[in-house]
Amino acid sequence: MGRTTRRRITIAVTALVLVLGGVSGCSDDKGSKKNTDGGSGNVASGSAAPGNGPANDLQAQYQQVVRNVLPSVVQITTKTGLGSGVVYDDKGNIVTNAHVVGQATSFEVTLPNASKPVTAKLVAAFAPDDLAVIRLDSPPADLKPARFGDSSKLQVGQITMAMGNPLGLDSSVTEGIVSAVGRTVSEPETSGSPGATISSAIQTSAAINPGNSGGALVDLESQVIGIPTLAATDPETNGSAAPGIGFAIPANTVKSITDQIIKNGKVDNSGKAALGVTVRTVAGPNGRAAGVGVVSVQDGGAAKAAGIQVGDVITTIDDQAVTDVSTLSEVLGGKQPGDRVKVNLLRGSDGGNKATVDVTLGELKG
C-alpha cells in the first residue's frame, strides 16, 4: 500500500451482495476430476505417489478444521443481500456483523447441508463494534455452536482459515496467516451501516470478499479467533482492492459484546472510550477537512463535564490531529474509558478563539 500504510489505512466494508450464479467448475458430468494428460487418470509413470510427511499432516489438519467448524457457519439473507454468521450457542443465537443485518429485523438463515432456509429475528446490534446477534425462530436439535478462542494469545504468523459465503458461494474456505494484531481500522458510513471503528483488529492474509462478512476466522485448533469484517482498499489506485489485507473483529470482543446482547438486549460495558458528543466534519479555508464541529453535547457525558460546547471545533486530542469524523473515531479507538486527554478547540462564531480542555473519557453504550 506504499506510503499510505504509514499514515492511515483506508478500508472498504465487505458489502452485502446478491447471490452469484452461473459458476462453472472443472468437473465432468459425473463430478470426476478431469485428466489433462490424455491418460486414464492414474498416477503417471515415474511420478511420486502420495505419502506421509509434514505437508500431508498439515493438509489433514486443514481438513479436520473444516469438518469441525464449517457446520457452525451460516448464510444470512436479507431483502437487500447476504452475508455470513456463526452459531454462538444451542439456543439459536447467531453472531454476525451489524452491517450484514443493516436495517433488517427478520432474516432467512441457511444452515450447512440444510435443504431450505429457516427464519430468524434480530436480538440487537451494536454498531460501534459492527456486531449483531440474530436468533433462529425454531433452532434445530442438531445445531452446532462454534468454539471461540482467546484472541489475546494470537501470534503473528499463525495459520488462519476464513469461512463464509463470499459472493454467494456458500461454505467457502480460504487460508492465510495472522499478519498483524492490534490494528485500529474504520469502516465508512453506508446506507446500511453507520460505520464503526474497530480497535485491536486482527489483520489477516486470508482472502475476505463480499459475503464473507460475519463469518469465521479460525485457527488450527478449530477455534474461532475473529469475525471477518473488512477488506482493505488502496487509495493510490482509486480504491481498488488491496490483496491479502483483511481485518477481523477479535474473538474476545465478539464474546464480550455478544454475551451482553444475549443477556440484556443491549451493551452496557463496551470497553470503548466516548467523548459524549455528536459531530460533523468541518472544512477549512482551503476546502479540506480541518476538524470536527460539535453538533450536540450529551447530558452527563465527558464533554459536558469538561465544558465543551455546541459550535466548538475539535482539532486535536493529545496532540493527535483530528481532521474529520473518521480520525476522531480512530483516536478515541486507541483510548480507554477513564483516560484523561487534552482536547484543543476552536471556539467562537468565526473559530478565532483557541481553547484547551482536559477531558476524562466516558464509556460508549448502546
N, C-alpha and C positions, 0 to 999 in steps of 0.2 A: 504493500500500500504506500510505499515511498515515504515522503516526509510527513504525510498525514498521520501515520501511525504514532508519531511522537507528539502530535497535537491533540487530536480528538478523533476517535473512530466514529464514522457515520454509519448508522445502522438502518436497515430496511426491515420492517416487520415481515415475517413469512406469511404472506397474505393467504386468506382463505381462497380456495379455488374450486371451480366446478369439476366434477369427476371427468378424468381424461379417458377417452375411449379410443378404440382402434389400435391398441398396442399390439404389435406383432412380435413373435418370439422366433427362436431358431430351432424349432422342433418340427418334425413331420406330423402327419395326421394322427399317428399313434403316440405322439409325445416323446418318441425316442430321439436321442441325440444324433444330429447329422454328422456323417463321417466325411471329412474333407479330403481324404487321400484316395478315394475311389475304392477302398477295400471294404472288408466286411465289418469294420468297426472294432476288430480285435486289436490288441496291443501290437504295434509293428515290430518286425524282427529287429533285434538289437536295441530296442528301447527299454528303459528301466521300468519294471513293474512296481506298482505301489508297495511301499514297505513301511516299517516302523521308523520313527525318528522324530526330532523336535517339531518339524513342520507338520507332520500328521497329528502329533499330540496337540498342537495349537489349533489346528483345524477341528479336531474332535471337541476341543473346549469351546470354540466358537459355536459349533452346532448344538452343544449342550446348553449354552446360554440362551440361544434362540428358542430351544424347546422349553426352557424354564420360564422365560419372560414374555415371549410373544403372545401367549394366551391371555396376558393381562393388559394388552394394548388394544384399544378400540378405535373405531372410526366414529366421529361425531358429525352429524349433518344438520345444518340449519337451512332456512329458506334461501340464504344468500351464498352458501358454500359449505366447505367441510374442513375438518381438522382432525386431530388425534386426541386421545385421552388415555389415562392409566387407571385401572381398577385399584381403588385405595383400600377397600375393606369388603367383607362379605355381606354388608348391608346394602350394597349397590351404589356407594359413593364413588364417584369418578373425578379425579383431579385433571384439570386441563388449563389452558391459558384463558385469561379474561378476553383477549382479542379473538379467540376462537368462538366463544359464545356471543360476543358482540352485544347487541341489544335484545337477543332472543331469550326467552324464558322456558321454551319447550324444545325438545330435540328428538332426533332419531339416532339411536346408537347401534352400530353393527358390531357384535362381538365376534371374535375369531371363530371361524368354522360354523357360524350361525347361518341358517337358511334365510332369515329375514330380520330386519332391524327391530329393536324394542324401543319403547318410548322412555323419555327421562325429562325431568324438570330441574330448573336452576335452584340450587340452595342459596348461594350467594357468590358474588365476585368481589375481588379486592384488586382494583385497577392499579394501584401504586406498585404492586409486585407482579402484575399481569398474571394473576392466578384466579381460578374459579373452581367451584365444586358443583357438579350436577349429580342427580340421584335417579337411578333407574326406578320406574314405577313398579315393576314386578321383577326383582332380581332373581335370576335362575339359581337353582340349588348348586350348580357346579361352577359358580363364579369364582375366578381365581385372582385374589388380590396380589399385587406385586410386593416385593420386599424392598424397602428403602434403606440405603446405606448411610453412613456418616460422611457427609461431603467435606467435613473439616480435615479428614485424613487423606484427601486426594493428593497425588503427587504428579507433577508434570512428567509426561512420558507414559503414563498408564494407558493401556489399551481400552478403548471405548467402542460401543456399538450404539447407533441411533436407530430406534424402531418407531415406525409410524406409518402414515399413509400419504407419502409425497405425491403430489399431482394426481391424487385419487387412486394411486396404485397401492391397494391395501396390503398390510402386513409386510412392508418393505424393511430391509435392514441394510445399513451402511456401517463401515467401520473406520476408525481413526485413533487418535490419541488425545489425551488431555494436553492442550497446547499451552495453557496458562490458567491460573486461578486468581481470584480476587479482582477481576475486571469490573469497572463501573461503566455501563453502557445504557444508552437512552433509545427508546422507541419513538418514532414520530407519531404525532397525533393523526388519526384517520377517522373516517366516518363511523367506523365500528369500534374504535378504541380511543380513549383519551390520551394514550401514550403512557409510558412508565419509565422510571429509571431503576435499573436493576444493579444493586451493589453486590459485590462478591460473586459475580457471574463466572461460570466455567467457560473458558474458550476451548473449542474442540475442532479438530480437522475432519471429524466425521461429517459427511455431507448432510446439510439441513436445507430442505427445499420446501416450497409452499405445500402445506398439508402435513408437514412434519410437526408443526407447532402443537404443543400439548402432549406429545408422545414421550418416549422414554429414552434417556441417555443412560447406558448400562455398563457396568464393569464386568470383568471376567469372573466375578463371584456371583453373577446373576442378581446383582443389586442395582436398583435404580439410583443413580447418583445425581441426576438432574432432569429437568423438563426442558427439552429443546424449544427455543423461543424466537431467536433472531438469526438472520444471516447478514453478514457484513456487505456493504457496497463501497465502492471506491469512488470518491468524489472527483478524482482526477481523470476518470474515464466515464464521465457523465452518469454516475450512479450505477454502473453495471456491477454484476455480482463479483465479489472477491472470493475466488475459490478457496476452499479449505479453511474458511474463517467463519465459524458459527458460535453461538452462545446459548447457554442453558442456565436456567434458574437452579441454584444448588439445592440438593435434597433436603438439607437442614431447614432452609427457608420454606420449602414446599411443605414439609411436615408440620412446622410451626403454624403456618397460615391455614393449612387445610384442617388441622385439628381444631383450631378456634372456630372456623366456619361451621364445621360439623357440630360442634358442641353448642355454640352461641348464635350461629347465624350471622356473625359479624366478626371483625378483627379489632380487638382492644389492645393487643400488645404486638405491634408490628416490628419494633426494633428500628424503625426508620425515623430519622430526625425531621422535625417540622418547624417551620418558621411561623405558621399561622397567618398567612396572607394569601390573597388571590392576586395574581399579577398578569401583566401583558408585556410583550416586548416593546421597547421604545427605541425609535430611530434617532440617531444623532444628526448634526447639520449636514453631514456628507451622505445621509440616507442609509447608512449602515446601522445595524443593531448596536446600541450603546448602553443598554441596561434594561432593567425590568421595572415598570411602573406599578405601584401598589394600587390596586383597584378596590380592595376591601381588606379590613383587618378583623380577624376573628376575635370575638369577645373571650377573654380568659386565656388567649394564646400568648406565645412567646413574644411576638412582635408588639402586641398591645402593651404588655408589661414593660417593654423596653422603650416605648414612646414612638414607635414607627407609625406614620400617619398615611392616610389615603392621599395620593398625589406624590408621595416620595418616590424617588427613582434609586433603586439599589444598584450600585456599580461594582462593589467588591465585597467579599466575605473572607476575612482572614487573609487579605492581600491576594486572593484568587479572583480574577476578573469574572464578573457576571454580566455577560453581554446580551443574553436572551433567556427565555424561559427554560430552554433545554440545559444551558450551562448552570442555571440556578439549581435545577434538579440534580445535576451531576455533582455540584459542590456539596449540596445537602446530603447526597448519597454517600459521601465519604465521611460524614459526621455521625455522631451517636446522640440519642436523646440525652439531655443534661449537659452536653458540651456547651461551653461558653465561647462565643465567637464575636469578632469585631466586624460590624457592618458599616460600610461607607455609603452615604446617601447624598443625592442632590435634592434640595428642598426649595420650595417656593414656586410661584406661578411660572417663572422663567427658568427654574432649575439653577439659579445663580448662587444659591447658598449651599455650602458643603456642611455635612454633619456626620459625626461618627457615634454609633451607639453600641453598647455591649448587650448581647442577647444570649440568654440561656435557652437553648433549643428545647422545644417540646417533642411530643411523640405523635406521629401520624396515625390516625384511627380511621376505621371505615367499616 
